[in-house]
Amino acid sequence: MIAVSPGLVLEGATPRLIDEWQTAPVIWNHVRRAVDARPGKGHFILTGSAVPPDDITRHTGAGRIVRLRLRPMSLFELGSSTGKVSLRNVLSGVPVHHPTADLSVHDLARLVCVGGWPGHLASSAEEALRVNRGYVDDICRADLQRVDGVRRDPDRVHRFMRSLARNVATSASLAAIARDVAGPEQASMTDHTARSYLTGLERLMVVEDQPPWAPHLRSRSRLQVSPKRHFVDPSIAAAALGTGPDHLLHDFSWFGLLFESMVIRDLRVHAQAMGARVYHYRDHTGLEVDAVVDAGPGRWAAFEIKLGLSRIDGAGRSLLKFADRVDTSRCGEPAALGVIVDCGYGYVRPDGVSVIPLGALGP
């Protein structure tokens, strides 16, 4: 219908939803013209599972079309968090106070592997894991080729995704990932090829790296500019490696990285709703901060993410050291410094660092 008479697709009751519109991107310009010809707002919703390439023939849509990134569901949306510690309130300087919010390690392992997909709400963990692994297989077999038209070896794409999964929540370079993909017996992968794989996965909205935060510093520390590697949902990392909750309970090092990635997912969901973005910080001295949520001068907060209450003290010291390096005369004082943990109470420590159980975090 679009090929013969695109206007027919736009006729009918509104709001009118056109799904997977990127498979026929010509519809974009027809929607733009239809919006100009109709009074009011909210006539069309264009949804898609991939980002089509921009080209000079397609108008940007400025003033007519608003772009909104749809993310997986947060723990609050899944009903696994009370949401009583509001990120919006934290960035407004409201002190954290919450009775104990206990998500067991078994709960967390299941939530990491099942993921925030609405289609899993009525599914068992076993069913969800099967679907997630099937999704990864589809990405490797067909989706990545479909998004940019480049034919690729599905097994090599799978190895690339497994390498990303092993390096989730780290600043691993593309060169290191390419070496990991090749291994001792496989053909080498160039940086250019690795970049094309990553770009394709970004356009499929499978991966979303966490950019570095670049504040003005009081100290002579030099900022590192490497992004942190993340899938849009940690369940994709688990599926890429074919692991489940039981495996995570026997590999707490990797479990901790996936826990961090799940918290980043939730912070992104809540931050997007308030016009904020989520970054990370690392300088040449090795000082790192897992997440910086920035909503503008004087409305930013820094968080360490830790699986295990015994790590709160060290995380608090890192946050205070970090805050001392930031030139607050330029970006304002932090609204909060916080450690996001798996369970326990929500409170403010005597040193001013907040402790936030993930089971209480909300918008």
N, C-alpha and C positions, 0 to 999 in steps of 0.2 A: 504493500500500500504506500509506504514511504517513497519507494522508487518511482511509482506511477503518479501519485498525487499526495504529497506530504500533508497538505491542508486537511485531508480527511481524518488524519490521526488526531488533529487538534480540535475537531468538532465534537460537541456533546457537552454534558454537564461538567462543571468545574467545581473544585479543583480536579484536574485531570492528570493522572500519574502515568508517565512513560518510563517503564523499567528497562534497564540495560540500554539506555539511549546511545551509549558510546559505540554500539555496533552499527548505528546509522547516524553518524555525527552531523549529517546534513540537516537533521531536524532542529539543531540548535538555532540556526539562523531563522528558520520558519517560526520557532517559538518567540524569538526576539521581535520579529515583525508583528506577530499576533498580539504580543504584550503592548506594543506601541498603539495598536488599533483598538484596544479594549480599555475601558475605564476600570479603575480600582486595581487591587493587587491579589495575589494568590491564585492565579489561574492555572498554573502548571507546576508539577513537581517532576523533575528529571532525576532518576536514581540510576546508579550503575556500580558495578563491582570492580571497575578499573577506570583509570584516568586516561582519556584519549589524548594523543599528542596535539599540542597547540599548533595552529597553522595560520597563515596570513589571511585565509579565506573566512575564518570564523571570527565574528565580532566578539569582543571580550565579554559582552553582556553587562558592562558597567552601567549602573543605574536601573537595570532591568531584572537581572538575575543575581540572587545572593547564593554564595557557595557555603555549604555546611558539611563538615566531615562527620559521618556517622561512625561511632566507635562501638566496640563490644560493651556489654553492660558492666557496670561497676559492682562491687560487692553490695553496695547500698541498694542498687536496683535489683540485684538478685535476691535480696532479703537476708543476706548474710552479715550485714552491718546495721547497727542501730541508726547511724547517721547523726548521732547527737553531737559529735565534734565536727562542726561545719567548717569547711575550708574557707568559705567566705568570711565567717566570723574570725577565724584564725588570722586572716590577712587584714582584718579590721582591728586586731589587737585584743580580742576578747580572750581572757584566760581560759585555758583548757581545764575542764573538770568533768569527770565521768566515772561512774562506778565501774567495777571490773567488767571487761568485755572479753570473754574467753572463747577464742576459736582454737580448738585442739590442733596439734600438728597433723593429725589424720584428716581433719576438716580442711586445713590449708592445702595439704597435698592433693586432696580431691579437687578443690576449687582451682588450683593451678592447672591441673591436667584436663579438667572438664572445660574450663574457660567461661567467658562471659557471653556465650552465644544464645540468643533468645530461643532458638530451636531446641536447645537442650533442657529447657525448663521442666519438661515432663518426661525426660529420658533418664535411664539409669546411668551410672558412671561408665559401665562397660559399653553401653550403646553409644554414649557420647565419645568415648575414646575411639571406637571404630569409625565414627563419622569424621572425627578430626584427622585420623590417619588417611582416610579416603580423600579428604580435602587436600592434604599435602601431596598425595599421589596425583590428584588431578592437576595441581599447580605444576608439578614436575613433568607430567605427560603432555599437557595441552595448554594450560592457561598462560604460561610464560611465553610460549610461542605465539599464542593468539594475540597477546597484547602488543607485540612489536613486529610480528611477522618473521622473526629469525628462528630458523630451525635449530633445536638444541637436543643434545643427548639427555633423555630423562634421568638416567642414572647419575650423570654429572650434576644436573640441577639438584638432585636429591642430596648428593655429597656436599654441594655448596650450602644447602639449607641445614644439613647436619652440622657443618662447621659453624654457621651462624648460631645454631642452637647451643653448641658447646661454648661459644663466646658471648652468650647473651649477658647483658648488663655489664659488659666490659668495653674498653676502648680499643679493642683489637683492630689493627690496621687491615686494609683490604689485601695488602701483600701477605700478611700472616695468614689470613683466611684462604687466600689462593694457594699458599704452600700446604696448608692443612688439607685442602681439597685434593691436591695432587698426591700427597702421601709418597711412600717410597717406591710404589710400583706403577703409578698412574702418570699420564702425560702432564707436563707442567701447565699451569693456567696463568696467563698473563694478567697484569693489573687491569689492562683495558677490558679483557673478557670478564674479570670479576666485577668491574664497575658496571658493565652492561647487565650482568645478572642482577646486581643489586638495584639498578635503576628499574629494571622490569618488575622486580618484587615490590618496589616502592609504588609503581604505577598500579599494580594489582592491589595495593593497600594491604600487603602482607607484612611488610616491615616498616618501621618508622623510627629512624635513629633519633637519639636525644641530643640536641645541639649543646655546645658549651656556652656557659654564661660568661660575659666579658665585662665585668664591672671595672671602674677605676679603683686602683689599689693604693693604699698608703705605703705598702712595702715595696721592695724591689723584686718581688716575685714575678716570674714570667708565666703568663697563662698558657695552658695547653689547649690546642684547638681541635683535637680529635673528638668526634661524636661517640656516644655510647650506643652499642648495638642492641636493638630491641625488635621483637616482633610486635604486631599490634595487640597480640594477646599471648601470654606465656604458654597457653595450651598448644600453640603451633610449634613451639620449641620442643615440648614434650612429645608431640606427635611425630616430629621430624626424626627424633631419635628412637621412636617406638617404645617410650617408657610410660609407666603409669605411677599411681600414688605409692605403691609398695617400693618401687625403685627409689623414689625420692627419699623415703624414710631411711634408706641405707646409704644415701649419698648427700649428707647435709651441706656439703660445700656447694654443690650445684643447686640443691634445694634453696639455699640462701639467695643465689643469683636469680632464680625464677621467682622467689618471693619478692625480691626487689623489683623485678620486671612487672609483677602483678600490681604492686603499689604504684609504680609509674603509670600503668594503665589507668588506675583509678584517679590518680592526681590529674592526669590529662583530661579525663571525662569531667571532673569537677571544675578544673581550671578553665576549660573551654566555655563552660556555661557562664563564666564571669569575665570573659575576655582576657584571660591570663594565659601564659605559656609556661611550659616546664623545661628547665635546662638542667645541666649538671656543671660542677666546678672542679677543676684540677689545675694545679700549678706545678712548676718545675721542681718544687721541693717535695712533691708527693702528697701534699695535702689535697684531700678530695672531699666533696660534698655530693651526696647521691642525687639530690633534687633541689633546685631553686625554682620556686613558683613566683613569677614576676608579673604583676598587674600594673606596673608603673611606679614612679618614684614614691617611696614611703609605703608602698603596698607590695612588698615582697617578703618572702619567708624562705628559710633554708631548712632542709630536712636530711637527716641521716636515716637509713632504712636498715633495720637489724632484725634478724631472726634469732631470738634469744634475749631474755631480759638481762643476762649477765654482761651484755655488751653496751648497755646504756651509758655507763660512766665514761668509757672511752669515746663513744660517739658524742657525748656532751662536750668533752674537752676539745674535740675536733671542731665542733660548731663554734665554740667560743673563740678558738684560734682563728678560724675563718672570718668571723665577724670583725675581729680586730684588724684584719688585713684590708677590709673593704673601706673605701673612702666614702663614708656616709654623708659627707658634705655635698656629694654629687648625686647619689642615688637614694639618700634618706636612710634613716635607721630601719633595720629589719622589723617587720611587724611581729615576727616570731622566729625562734629557733626551736626546732623540734626533732625528736627521735620517734619514728614510727616503728612500732614493734608488733609482734604477733598477738599478744594477749596482755592481760593485766589491767591496771587502773590508768585513767587519764588524769594527769595532774601537772603542775608547774613545780619544778625543782627549785631549791634555794638559789641556785646559780642563774635562774631565769629560763632554763631550757625546759621546754614542754615535753611530756611523754604522751604519745598518742597511740592507743591500741587500734590496729587496723579494723577490728570489728566495731569501732565507733565512728570511723571516718565517713563523712558524707559531704554533700554539696553546700 
